[in-house]
């Protein structure tokens, strides 16, 4: 019993630190405008995650796909309205979410059933974490991956959009998990 407990904790640690590494690689890929610096670590992380961490691969792949769609909607909207400007954006489609930010969404979704499982069913807390999302963008600004508007109204819009998106993502995860049981 103790060995299984240790293995489960190691999986959660890998999930958390793996995504952290992906986050930094993605942010630095934006600064260097080298999208492979985002795609390669994200792909390696995701393959390893699905092979060794995930118990319900199809459920997680569906969740990751939804997260990818949300990433396109949320971050393209933030760009379109001038709330955020991304380094490493598409040349011809300026306001479309760049690849590196979509890789972050993919990595984030992989945490929901693992290192973020303590949030499941706690939708007020999930919304609160969404409200704090501008802090991640400000961190990205420090390494020149993004530029964030300093307008209070635009920060509130960003927080609201993120809080709503995270609640949707976790609700969908709950739906998928219940459906697969």
C-alpha positions as CSV (number, residue, x, y, z in Angstrom):
1,X,0.0,0.0,0.0
2,X,2.8,2.4,0.8
3,X,4.5,1.8,-2.5
4,X,1.3,2.8,-4.5
5,X,1.1,5.9,-2.4
6,X,4.7,6.9,-3.1
7,X,4.1,6.2,-6.9
8,X,1.0,8.3,-6.9
9,X,2.8,11.2,-5.2
10,X,5.7,10.9,-7.6
11,X,3.2,11.1,-10.5
12,X,1.6,14.2,-9.1
13,X,5.1,15.8,-8.6
14,X,6.0,14.9,-12.2
15,X,2.7,16.4,-13.4
16,X,3.3,19.6,-11.5
17,X,7.0,20.1,-12.3
18,X,6.5,18.9,-15.9
19,X,4.0,21.6,-16.6
20,X,6.1,24.2,-14.8
21,X,9.0,23.3,-17.2
22,X,6.6,23.5,-20.2
23,X,5.4,26.9,-19.0
24,X,8.9,28.3,-18.9
25,X,9.9,26.7,-22.2
26,X,6.8,28.2,-23.8
27,X,7.3,31.6,-22.4
28,X,11.0,31.7,-23.5
29,X,10.0,30.4,-26.9
30,X,7.8,33.5,-27.3
31,X,10.7,35.8,-26.4
32,X,13.1,34.0,-28.8
33,X,10.3,33.6,-31.4
34,X,11.2,29.9,-31.8
35,X,8.0,27.9,-31.6
36,X,9.9,24.6,-31.5
37,X,11.0,25.6,-28.0
38,X,7.3,25.3,-27.0
39,X,6.2,22.4,-29.2
40,X,9.0,19.9,-28.4
41,X,8.9,20.1,-24.6
42,X,5.1,20.1,-24.6
43,X,5.0,17.1,-26.9
44,X,7.6,15.2,-24.8
45,X,5.7,16.1,-21.6
46,X,2.3,15.1,-23.0
47,X,3.5,11.8,-24.4
48,X,5.2,10.9,-21.1
49,X,2.1,12.1,-19.2
50,X,-0.3,10.1,-21.2
51,X,1.9,7.0,-21.1
52,X,2.8,6.9,-17.4
53,X,0.6,9.3,-15.5
54,X,-2.9,9.3,-17.1
55,X,-5.3,6.5,-16.2
56,X,-8.0,7.7,-18.6
57,X,-6.2,8.7,-21.8
58,X,-9.3,9.4,-24.0
59,X,-10.9,11.4,-21.2
60,X,-7.8,13.6,-20.8
61,X,-7.4,13.9,-24.6
62,X,-10.9,15.3,-24.9
63,X,-10.2,17.7,-22.0
64,X,-7.0,18.8,-23.6
65,X,-8.8,19.4,-26.9
66,X,-11.4,21.6,-25.1
67,X,-8.6,23.4,-23.4
68,X,-7.0,24.1,-26.7
69,X,-10.3,25.5,-28.1
70,X,-10.7,27.7,-24.9
71,X,-7.1,28.8,-25.4
72,X,-7.8,30.0,-28.9
73,X,-11.0,31.8,-27.8
74,X,-9.6,33.4,-24.6
75,X,-6.2,34.4,-25.7
76,X,-7.3,35.5,-29.2
77,X,-10.0,37.6,-27.6
78,X,-7.5,39.2,-25.2
79,X,-5.3,40.0,-28.1
80,X,-8.1,41.2,-30.4
81,X,-9.2,43.8,-27.8
82,X,-5.6,44.9,-27.1
83,X,-5.6,43.6,-23.5
84,X,-2.6,41.4,-24.2
85,X,0.1,41.6,-27.0
86,X,2.0,38.4,-27.5
87,X,5.6,37.9,-28.6
88,X,5.9,35.2,-31.2
89,X,2.5,35.8,-32.7
90,X,1.5,34.6,-36.1
91,X,2.8,36.9,-38.8
92,X,-0.4,37.0,-41.0
93,X,-3.0,36.5,-38.3
94,X,-1.8,38.8,-35.6
95,X,-4.6,38.3,-33.0
96,X,-4.8,34.5,-33.2
97,X,-3.3,32.8,-30.0
98,X,0.3,31.9,-30.7
99,X,1.4,28.3,-30.6
100,X,3.4,28.8,-27.4
101,X,0.3,30.0,-25.5
102,X,-1.7,27.1,-26.8
103,X,1.0,24.7,-25.6
104,X,0.5,26.2,-22.2
105,X,-3.2,25.5,-22.3
106,X,-2.5,21.9,-23.3
107,X,-0.1,21.5,-20.4
108,X,-2.5,23.1,-18.0
109,X,-5.3,20.8,-18.9
110,X,-3.1,17.8,-18.2
111,X,-3.0,18.8,-14.5
112,X,-6.7,18.8,-13.8
113,X,-7.0,15.1,-13.0
114,X,-3.6,15.1,-11.2
115,X,-1.8,18.0,-9.5
116,X,-5.0,20.1,-9.6
117,X,-7.4,17.4,-8.5
118,X,-7.7,19.1,-5.1
119,X,-9.8,21.8,-7.0
120,X,-12.4,19.4,-8.4
121,X,-15.9,20.4,-7.4
122,X,-14.7,23.6,-5.7
123,X,-15.9,26.0,-8.4
124,X,-15.7,29.2,-6.3
125,X,-12.0,28.4,-5.6
126,X,-11.5,27.6,-9.3
127,X,-13.1,30.9,-10.2
128,X,-10.8,32.7,-7.7
129,X,-7.7,31.1,-9.3
130,X,-9.1,32.4,-12.7
131,X,-9.3,35.9,-11.2
132,X,-5.6,35.7,-10.4
133,X,-4.7,34.8,-14.0
134,X,-3.4,38.3,-14.8
135,X,-0.5,37.5,-12.4
136,X,0.7,34.8,-14.8
137,X,0.6,37.3,-17.7
138,X,2.5,39.8,-15.6
139,X,5.1,37.0,-15.0
140,X,5.2,36.5,-18.7
141,X,5.7,40.2,-19.2
142,X,8.8,40.1,-17.0
143,X,10.4,37.8,-19.4
144,X,9.2,39.7,-22.4
145,X,6.7,37.1,-23.7
146,X,3.7,39.4,-23.4
147,X,2.7,42.9,-22.9
148,X,-0.3,43.4,-20.6
149,X,-2.6,46.4,-20.5
150,X,-2.4,48.2,-17.2
151,X,-6.0,49.4,-17.4
152,X,-8.1,48.3,-14.4
153,X,-11.1,47.6,-16.6
154,X,-9.1,45.4,-18.9
155,X,-7.5,43.5,-16.0
156,X,-11.1,42.8,-14.7
157,X,-12.1,41.6,-18.1
158,X,-9.1,39.3,-18.2
159,X,-9.9,38.0,-14.8
160,X,-13.5,37.4,-15.6
161,X,-12.7,35.7,-18.8
162,X,-10.2,33.4,-17.1
163,X,-12.5,32.6,-14.1
164,X,-15.3,31.6,-16.5
165,X,-12.9,29.6,-18.7
166,X,-11.5,27.7,-15.8
167,X,-14.9,26.9,-14.3
168,X,-16.0,25.6,-17.8
169,X,-12.8,23.5,-18.1
170,X,-13.2,21.9,-14.7
171,X,-17.0,21.4,-15.2
172,X,-16.2,19.6,-18.5
173,X,-13.6,17.5,-16.7
174,X,-16.2,16.5,-14.2
175,X,-18.7,15.7,-16.9
176,X,-16.1,13.6,-18.8
177,X,-15.0,11.8,-15.6
178,X,-18.5,10.9,-14.6
179,X,-19.4,9.8,-18.0
180,X,-16.4,7.4,-18.2
181,X,-17.0,5.8,-14.8
